[in-house]
C-alpha cells in the first residue's frame, strides 16, 4: 500500500465560521455534536463546509469540476504538486477552495481500483475517508459531504464500499466530539439504502427519517 499523506491535528473550538463567498453559503450542522446523515441529492449543490471529490475519470469528479469552474482543476494540480510523488495517490487527500460551488471547499481523494488488489483497495478506501475527515477537522470545518467513493468506474462493490466507508467515518466521529458532521449524498435511493443499512448494523439502532433520507445523532462516542 502506498503511504498516505500526513496531516497535523490541532485542538480547536467546536464551532467555526467561514466567511461566505455567496448568498447561498449556509451551514447545515446545527447540533453541538457531529451527526451522520444519508440523503439523496446532488453533491454539487451541497452547502457543507467541504464536499469530497473522488478525483479521477468518474462522473462525480466531472460534475464537481463543471459546477466549480476551471479554477478548481488548476488549484487541484497546484495542491497535488506539493505531495511527495507530485500526484494524488489512493489513500491520500488534499483540499482546495470550492470556487463556484455552494461548498466553501473541496477535499479531493483518489479512489482505489478494486480489481487491482481488493485487500489494498480496502485499506486505501479507509485511508481516503479518514484523511478527508482529518483535513476537515484540522481546518475546523463543521460539516463535510461524501459521495459513494469508488463505486462507479473504479468498480468497488457497493455493499463492501458502504461497509468500509461507514466504518471509517464512524471511527473518526466516535473518537472526537469536535469532528465535523458527515453527510453521505447519493444519486439514487438504492445507494442510500445500502449505506444506511451499513450504519444501522454498526450502530445497532434505527435512524431518524426525513424527506431526503435519514440521520443518526447518537454515534456511541468513546
C-alpha positions as CSV (number, residue, x, y, z in Angstrom):
1,X,0.0,0.0,0.0
2,X,1.2,3.5,-0.8
3,X,1.9,5.9,2.1
4,X,-1.0,8.3,2.9
5,X,-0.4,12.0,3.2
6,X,0.4,13.1,6.8
7,X,-1.8,15.7,8.4
8,X,-1.4,17.5,11.7
9,X,-4.3,17.6,14.1
10,X,-4.7,20.6,16.3
11,X,-7.2,21.3,19.1
12,X,-9.9,23.7,18.0
13,X,-13.3,25.1,19.1
14,X,-16.3,23.1,18.1
15,X,-17.8,26.0,16.1
16,X,-16.1,27.7,13.3
17,X,-17.4,30.4,10.9
18,X,-16.2,30.6,7.3
19,X,-16.6,33.9,5.6
20,X,-19.4,33.5,3.0
21,X,-18.5,33.7,-0.7
22,X,-22.0,33.9,-2.0
23,X,-25.5,34.4,-0.6
24,X,-26.2,30.7,-1.0
25,X,-23.5,29.8,1.5
26,X,-25.0,28.2,4.6
27,X,-24.2,25.5,7.2
28,X,-26.4,22.5,7.8
29,X,-24.8,21.5,11.0
30,X,-27.0,22.9,13.8
31,X,-26.2,20.3,16.5
32,X,-23.4,20.7,19.0
33,X,-22.0,17.2,18.3
34,X,-21.3,15.6,15.0
35,X,-24.1,13.7,13.2
36,X,-24.1,11.1,10.4
37,X,-26.6,11.7,7.6
38,X,-27.6,9.8,4.4
39,X,-29.5,11.7,1.7
40,X,-30.4,11.5,-2.0
41,X,-29.3,14.6,-3.8
42,X,-26.8,16.4,-5.9
43,X,-23.5,16.8,-4.2
44,X,-22.5,19.8,-6.3
45,X,-25.4,21.7,-4.6
46,X,-24.5,20.8,-1.0
47,X,-23.7,23.7,1.3
48,X,-21.3,21.9,3.5
49,X,-18.0,23.4,4.5
50,X,-16.5,20.8,2.2
51,X,-17.6,18.2,-0.3
52,X,-15.4,15.3,-1.2
53,X,-14.4,14.8,-4.8
54,X,-13.3,11.3,-5.9
55,X,-10.6,12.7,-8.2
56,X,-10.3,10.8,-11.5
57,X,-12.2,9.7,-14.6
58,X,-15.6,9.4,-12.9
59,X,-18.9,11.1,-13.3
60,X,-18.9,12.7,-9.8
61,X,-15.5,14.3,-10.5
62,X,-16.7,15.6,-13.8
63,X,-19.9,17.1,-12.3
64,X,-17.9,18.8,-9.5
65,X,-15.4,20.3,-11.8
66,X,-18.1,21.6,-14.1
67,X,-20.0,23.1,-11.3
68,X,-16.9,24.7,-9.6
69,X,-15.4,26.1,-12.8
70,X,-11.9,25.8,-14.4
71,X,-10.2,27.3,-11.4
72,X,-10.8,24.0,-9.4
73,X,-8.7,21.9,-11.7
74,X,-5.9,24.4,-11.6
75,X,-6.0,24.5,-7.8
76,X,-6.0,20.7,-7.7
77,X,-2.8,20.4,-9.7
78,X,-1.1,23.1,-7.5
79,X,-2.0,21.2,-4.3
80,X,-1.1,17.8,-5.8
81,X,2.4,19.1,-6.8
82,X,3.2,19.5,-3.1
83,X,2.7,15.8,-2.4
84,X,5.8,13.5,-2.2
85,X,5.2,12.0,-5.6
86,X,3.7,15.2,-7.0
87,X,0.4,13.4,-7.6
88,X,-2.6,12.3,-5.6
89,X,-2.5,8.6,-4.9
90,X,-5.2,6.3,-3.4
91,X,-5.5,6.9,0.3
92,X,-4.3,10.5,0.1
93,X,-6.4,13.7,0.3
94,X,-5.8,17.3,-0.5
95,X,-8.0,20.4,-0.1
96,X,-8.8,23.3,-2.4
97,X,-11.3,26.1,-2.4
98,X,-14.8,25.4,-3.8
99,X,-14.8,28.3,-6.2
100,X,-18.3,28.4,-7.8
101,X,-19.7,25.6,-5.7
102,X,-22.0,26.2,-2.8
103,X,-19.5,24.3,-0.6
104,X,-16.6,26.5,0.6
105,X,-14.0,23.8,0.0
106,X,-13.4,20.6,-1.9
107,X,-11.4,17.7,-0.4
108,X,-10.0,15.6,-3.2
109,X,-9.2,11.9,-2.8
110,X,-8.2,9.3,-5.3
111,X,-10.4,6.2,-5.2
112,X,-8.7,2.8,-5.3
113,X,-9.1,0.4,-8.3
114,X,-10.8,-2.6,-6.7
115,X,-9.8,-5.2,-9.3
116,X,-6.1,-4.4,-9.0
117,X,-5.9,-5.6,-5.3
118,X,-9.1,-5.9,-3.2
119,X,-7.1,-6.0,0.1
120,X,-5.1,-2.9,-0.7
121,X,-8.2,-1.2,-2.1
122,X,-10.0,-1.7,1.2
123,X,-7.1,-0.1,3.1
124,X,-6.9,2.8,0.6
125,X,-10.7,3.4,0.8
126,X,-10.5,3.6,4.6
127,X,-7.5,5.9,4.4
128,X,-9.2,8.2,1.9
129,X,-12.2,8.7,4.2
130,X,-10.0,9.1,7.3
131,X,-7.7,11.6,5.6
132,X,-10.6,13.6,4.3
133,X,-12.1,13.9,7.8
134,X,-8.8,14.8,9.4
135,X,-8.2,17.5,6.8
136,X,-11.7,18.8,7.6
137,X,-11.0,18.6,11.4
138,X,-7.6,20.3,11.0
139,X,-9.3,23.2,9.2
140,X,-12.2,23.3,11.7
141,X,-14.9,22.6,9.2
142,X,-18.2,21.9,10.8
143,X,-19.6,19.8,8.0
144,X,-18.4,17.6,5.2
145,X,-20.3,15.7,2.4
146,X,-19.2,12.4,0.8
147,X,-20.4,10.6,-2.3
148,X,-20.2,6.8,-2.7
149,X,-16.4,6.8,-3.4
150,X,-15.1,4.1,-5.6
151,X,-18.4,2.6,-6.6
152,X,-18.5,3.9,-10.2
153,X,-15.8,3.4,-12.8
154,X,-13.5,2.1,-10.1
155,X,-15.8,-0.9,-9.6
156,X,-15.7,-1.2,-5.9
157,X,-18.6,-3.5,-4.9
158,X,-21.2,-1.1,-3.5
159,X,-22.2,-3.2,-0.4
160,X,-18.5,-3.6,0.5
161,X,-17.8,0.1,-0.1
162,X,-20.7,1.0,2.1
163,X,-19.3,-1.1,5.0
164,X,-15.8,0.3,4.6
165,X,-16.9,3.9,4.3
166,X,-19.4,3.9,7.1
167,X,-16.9,2.1,9.4
168,X,-14.1,4.5,8.7
169,X,-16.3,7.6,9.2
170,X,-17.8,6.3,12.4
171,X,-14.4,5.5,13.8
172,X,-13.4,9.1,13.3
173,X,-16.7,10.6,14.6
174,X,-16.7,8.5,17.7
175,X,-13.1,9.4,18.5
176,X,-13.6,13.2,18.6
177,X,-16.8,15.1,19.6
178,X,-15.4,18.1,17.7
179,X,-15.2,16.2,14.4
180,X,-17.3,17.6,11.6
181,X,-20.8,16.3,10.9
182,X,-20.9,13.9,7.9
183,X,-23.4,13.7,5.2
184,X,-23.3,11.0,2.5
185,X,-25.0,12.2,-0.7
186,X,-26.2,9.7,-3.3
187,X,-27.7,9.9,-6.7
188,X,-30.4,7.3,-6.0
189,X,-32.3,5.6,-3.3
190,X,-30.6,2.2,-3.9
191,X,-27.2,3.5,-2.9
192,X,-28.6,5.3,0.1
193,X,-30.3,2.1,1.3
194,X,-27.0,0.1,1.2
195,X,-25.0,2.7,3.1
196,X,-27.9,3.3,5.6
197,X,-28.0,-0.4,6.3
198,X,-24.3,-0.5,7.0
199,X,-24.8,2.3,9.5
200,X,-27.8,0.7,11.1
201,X,-25.8,-2.5,11.6
202,X,-22.8,-0.7,13.1
203,X,-24.8,1.5,15.4
204,X,-27.5,-1.1,16.2
205,X,-30.2,1.5,16.1
206,X,-32.8,2.9,13.7
207,X,-32.2,6.3,12.1
208,X,-34.4,9.4,12.2
209,X,-36.2,9.7,8.9
210,X,-36.5,12.8,6.8
211,X,-37.9,13.7,3.3
212,X,-34.4,13.3,1.8
213,X,-33.1,10.3,3.8
214,X,-32.1,9.6,7.4
215,X,-29.7,10.5,10.1
216,X,-28.1,9.3,13.3
217,X,-27.3,11.6,16.3
218,X,-26.2,9.0,18.9
219,X,-22.9,7.7,17.5
220,X,-21.7,6.0,20.6
221,X,-18.5,8.0,21.0
222,X,-15.7,6.5,23.1
